[in-house]
Amino acid sequence: MRKILIANDDGINSEGLAMLAAAAKKFGEVWVVAPDSQRSAMSHYSTFWRGVDVWPSDFPVDGVHAYVCSGTPADCIRLGVIAVVPGGPDNVFCGINLGYNIASDIQYSATVGAAFEAAALKKHTIAFSKEYDGLNDVTEKYIEEIAARLLDEPLGHNEVWNVNFPGCPLSECKGVLYDCKLSEDDFDIIGYNVTAKDGDKITYQVDYKRTWEGSPGTDLYAVVNKYVSVGKVKNIS
């Protein structure tokens, strides 16, 4: 039986993780290794200079082997592949992240960072993300169809599939766009605002603006125009 490892960056209690595990059960035996708490925007950060704890966890989806990890999402992947899943997984799923991972977002994303860790370990990997809006109809409609299509679709060296579900009701979704490229537009760091001062210590908060437009054929264009975006992203050559 196919073995599927799932990790995320929103933590073991994330609704998106449970949704993905439930969908993955249609394709094989599911193993979850997820952080004990929120680990978003950690990119590919990995733990090397201290120990990382892993322990069994209750999980809301029956039949799933679930474990909690004290480390980062990338740690969850490496430990899952090497130590937790007997013989290693055949496929890796990451997500479902609550918030898009498109355009320049992916350089910060720990969901995609975890997926890149799996790719480095030569595992066929799909990263899933959705708009942080509480709407799940589009995800539930298309996730199994997309997973079935991508599970055995070839990927290049250090490549992963990247799927983003739009933030809209199912009645407004226009379908799935495949082969989406990364948009070059998304957000720009404007600078930093001073939010507090304590003697010589100053607290800065990043200030940025988002661009909700994208060229046709890109992931940003797809989600803004209420399509599911599916494309490949590559870590390093």
C-alpha positions in Angstrom: 0.0 0.0 0.0 1.1 3.5 -0.8 2.4 5.4 2.3 1.8 9.2 2.5 3.6 11.4 4.9 1.8 14.7 5.8 3.4 17.7 7.5 2.4 21.4 7.9 3.4 24.7 9.5 0.1 25.6 11.2 0.5 22.8 13.8 -1.0 19.5 14.8 -4.4 21.0 15.6 -4.9 22.8 12.3 -8.2 22.3 10.5 -6.3 22.2 7.2 -4.1 19.3 8.3 -7.1 17.2 9.2 -8.7 18.0 5.8 -5.6 16.9 4.0 -5.3 13.7 6.0 -8.9 12.8 5.3 -8.4 13.3 1.6 -5.1 11.5 1.6 -6.7 8.4 3.1 -8.3 7.8 -0.3 -4.9 7.0 -1.7 -3.1 5.0 0.9 -1.8 4.7 4.5 -1.4 8.2 6.1 1.3 9.3 8.5 1.3 12.7 10.0 4.2 14.5 11.7 3.3 18.0 12.5 4.7 20.8 14.8 3.3 21.2 18.3 2.4 24.8 17.6 2.3 27.5 14.9 5.5 27.6 12.7 4.5 29.8 9.8 7.0 31.8 7.8 10.0 29.7 8.9 10.9 28.8 5.3 13.3 25.9 5.3 14.7 26.5 8.8 16.0 23.2 10.2 17.3 22.1 13.7 20.8 20.8 13.9 22.3 21.9 17.2 19.8 20.5 19.7 17.5 17.5 20.0 14.0 17.4 18.5 11.2 15.5 20.3 8.6 13.4 18.6 5.6 11.8 20.3 2.3 10.1 19.3 -0.8 12.3 19.2 -4.6 11.9 19.1 -5.9 12.9 15.7 -9.5 13.7 14.5 -9.2 11.5 11.4 -9.6 7.8 12.1 -6.8 5.4 10.9 -4.1 8.1 10.6 -0.8 7.5 12.4 -0.2 10.9 14.0 2.9 12.4 15.7 3.7 15.7 17.2 7.2 17.3 16.7 8.9 20.0 18.8 10.9 21.1 15.7 10.2 23.0 12.5 8.2 21.8 9.5 11.4 20.8 7.7 12.3 18.8 10.8 8.9 17.1 10.6 9.6 16.0 7.1 13.1 14.7 7.7 12.1 12.8 10.8 9.0 11.4 9.1 11.0 10.2 6.1 14.0 8.8 7.9 12.7 7.8 11.4 8.9 7.7 11.8 7.4 6.1 8.7 8.5 2.5 8.4 10.5 2.2 5.2 9.8 5.8 4.4 6.8 7.3 2.5 6.1 7.0 -1.1 4.6 10.5 -1.3 4.6 13.6 0.8 1.8 16.1 1.2 2.3 19.5 2.9 -0.6 21.6 4.2 -3.3 22.5 3.9 -1.8 25.9 4.7 -4.2 28.6 5.9 -3.1 31.4 3.6 -1.9 31.4 0.0 1.6 30.2 -1.0 2.0 32.0 -4.3 4.4 34.3 -6.0 7.1 35.6 -3.6 5.3 34.2 -0.6 6.9 30.8 -1.1 10.4 32.1 -0.1 9.0 32.6 3.4 6.5 29.7 3.5 7.3 26.9 5.9 4.7 24.8 4.1 6.7 25.1 0.9 10.0 24.9 2.9 8.9 21.5 4.2 8.0 20.4 0.7 11.4 21.4 -0.5 12.9 19.3 2.3 10.9 16.3 1.1 12.1 17.0 -2.5 15.7 17.1 -1.3 15.1 13.6 0.2 13.8 12.6 -3.3 10.2 12.2 -2.3 7.4 13.1 -4.7 5.7 16.0 -3.0 2.6 18.2 -3.2 2.1 21.4 -1.2 -1.5 22.5 -0.6 -2.6 26.0 0.5 -5.9 27.9 0.6 -7.1 31.4 1.3 -7.5 32.1 5.1 -11.2 32.8 4.8 -13.0 29.8 6.4 -14.5 28.7 3.1 -13.7 25.0 2.4 -16.2 24.1 -0.4 -13.7 24.7 -3.3 -11.0 22.7 -1.4 -13.3 19.8 -0.7 -14.6 19.8 -4.2 -11.2 19.6 -6.0 -8.6 18.3 -3.6 -9.0 14.6 -4.3 -9.3 15.1 -8.0 -6.0 17.2 -8.0 -4.2 14.8 -5.7 -5.1 11.8 -7.9 -3.9 13.6 -11.0 -0.6 14.7 -9.5 0.4 11.7 -7.3 2.4 10.0 -10.1 3.1 13.0 -12.3 6.8 13.4 -12.8 8.8 16.1 -11.1 12.2 17.4 -11.8 15.2 17.6 -9.4 14.2 19.5 -6.3 10.7 20.3 -7.7 7.4 20.1 -6.0 3.8 20.6 -7.0 2.2 23.7 -5.5 -1.6 23.9 -5.3 -3.6 27.0 -4.1 -7.4 27.0 -3.6 -9.1 30.4 -4.1 -11.0 32.2 -1.5 -14.5 32.1 -2.9 -17.7 30.1 -2.7 -17.9 27.0 -4.9 -20.5 28.5 -7.0 -18.1 31.3 -8.0 -15.0 29.0 -8.7 -14.2 28.7 -12.4 -12.3 25.5 -12.2 -8.6 24.5 -12.1 -5.7 26.1 -14.0 -2.7 23.8 -14.4 0.9 24.7 -15.3 0.7 28.0 -13.5 3.9 29.9 -13.2 5.0 31.9 -10.1 3.9 35.4 -10.4 6.6 38.1 -10.0 4.0 40.3 -8.2 2.7 39.8 -4.8 3.9 42.1 -2.1 6.7 44.7 -1.5 8.4 45.5 1.8 7.9 49.2 2.2 9.9 49.6 5.4 9.5 49.3 9.1 7.3 51.2 11.6 8.4 51.9 15.1 5.7 50.4 17.4 7.4 50.8 20.8 10.4 52.2 22.6 12.0 51.1 25.9 15.2 53.0 26.6 17.6 52.1 23.8 15.4 49.2 22.7 13.2 49.9 19.7 10.4 47.6 18.4 10.0 47.6 14.7 7.0 46.1 12.7 7.4 45.4 9.0 5.2 47.4 6.6 4.3 46.0 3.3 1.7 46.3 0.5 0.2 43.5 -1.5 -0.5 43.4 -5.2 -3.7 41.6 -6.0 -3.1 41.4 -9.8 -1.1 38.9 -11.8 -0.3 38.2 -15.4 -2.3 35.4 -17.2 -0.7 32.0 -16.7 0.5 32.8 -13.1 -0.6 31.5 -9.8 -1.6 35.0 -8.6 -3.8 35.5 -11.6 -5.5 32.2 -11.0 -6.5 32.7 -7.4 -7.5 36.3 -7.9 -9.8 35.2 -10.8 -11.2 32.4 -8.7 -9.4 29.4 -10.2 -7.5 26.7 -8.3 -3.8 27.2 -9.2 -1.6 24.2 -9.8 2.0 24.5 -10.9 5.6 23.4 -10.2 8.1 25.3 -8.1 11.8 24.6 -7.8 14.1 25.1 -4.8 17.6 25.0 -6.3 19.0 23.7 -9.5 
